[in-house]
Amino acid sequence: MGSVFLDISMSLDGFIAGRDDVVQPLHEWIVDFQTGIFKKSEVMSELFERTGAIVAGRRVYEIASGWGGNHPIRGVPVFVLSHDLPENVPQGGTPFTFVSEGIEAAIREAKAAAGDKDVYVLGGAAVAQQCLQASLLDEIQVHIAPVLLTEGIRLFDHIGSERIRLETNRILESQGITHLQYRIAKSE
């Protein structure tokens, strides 16, 4: 069975979205916002290759308009943590499952669907925080954008009071972004 990993872009001051959900400065390394086309990168190729299932929050799902029914990682099931079903689910190639039983159930279902591949926790912040609180993550990959947003949604708020030890797995620097990958140290 694969691992469960969080992969998310963040400002240097710890925000995954600015005021009014502005994310463009955080994702310029991967999306050409004039054309809407994803840019090629080694990091994104690895992400697409290793992902067998995705867990996302309802807010991210709504902001992305359900990706129009086609998440960019084609054919991979998306498990959306939600208290209720949306009125309209866009039709497309992505199978969506809405999970109301909590983050543990969403991760359990995603792991079963992913098989030997990994579960990509797409977020947003609330889902990431719940995963950290419940010790469900094996790895965190953060892409640090060279910007200070000064306000918005912080990634690491509300994660509890227990220290979480990280082991550096990889640091890559590329034009306009720094990729940090950590394994979560398991308690002995």
DAZIMO-V183739 format. One record per pair of residues at least 24 apart in sequence whose ideal C-beta (glycine too) atoms are under 6 Angstrom apart, sorted by sequence separation. I is the first residue (numbers start at 0). J is the second residue. If there is no record, write none. Layout:
i=I j=J
i=I j=J
This chain:
i=52 j=76
i=53 j=77
i=54 j=78
i=55 j=79
i=56 j=80
i=57 j=81
i=65 j=89
i=69 j=93
i=47 j=72
i=50 j=75
i=80 j=105
i=78 j=105
i=102 j=129
i=131 j=158
i=132 j=159
i=124 j=152
i=106 j=135
i=128 j=157
i=78 j=108
i=124 j=154
i=128 j=158
i=78 j=109
i=102 j=133
i=142 j=176
i=143 j=177
i=76 j=112
i=142 j=178
i=141 j=179
i=6 j=46
i=140 j=180
i=139 j=181
i=138 j=182
i=80 j=126
i=136 j=183
i=54 j=105
i=54 j=109
i=52 j=109
i=52 j=112
i=52 j=113
i=51 j=113
i=51 j=114
i=59 j=122
i=59 j=123
i=51 j=116
i=58 j=123
i=52 j=118
i=53 j=119
i=54 j=120
i=55 j=121
i=56 j=123
i=49 j=117
i=53 j=121
i=50 j=119
i=56 j=125
i=56 j=126
i=15 j=124
i=1 j=113
i=4 j=117
i=6 j=119
i=1 j=115
i=1 j=116
i=2 j=117
i=3 j=118
i=5 j=120
i=7 j=122
i=1 j=117
i=25 j=144
i=24 j=144
i=5 j=127
i=24 j=146
i=5 j=136
i=17 j=148
i=3 j=135
i=9 j=141
i=11 j=143
i=18 j=150
i=3 j=136
i=18 j=151
i=3 j=137
i=4 j=138
i=5 j=139
i=6 j=140
i=8 j=142
i=10 j=144
i=14 j=148
i=17 j=151
i=2 j=137
i=12 j=147
i=16 j=151
i=2 j=138
i=8 j=144
i=10 j=146
i=11 j=147
i=16 j=152
i=42 j=178
i=14 j=151
i=15 j=152
i=10 j=148
i=14 j=153
i=15 j=154
i=13 j=153
i=13 j=154
i=9 j=154
i=28 j=175
i=28 j=176
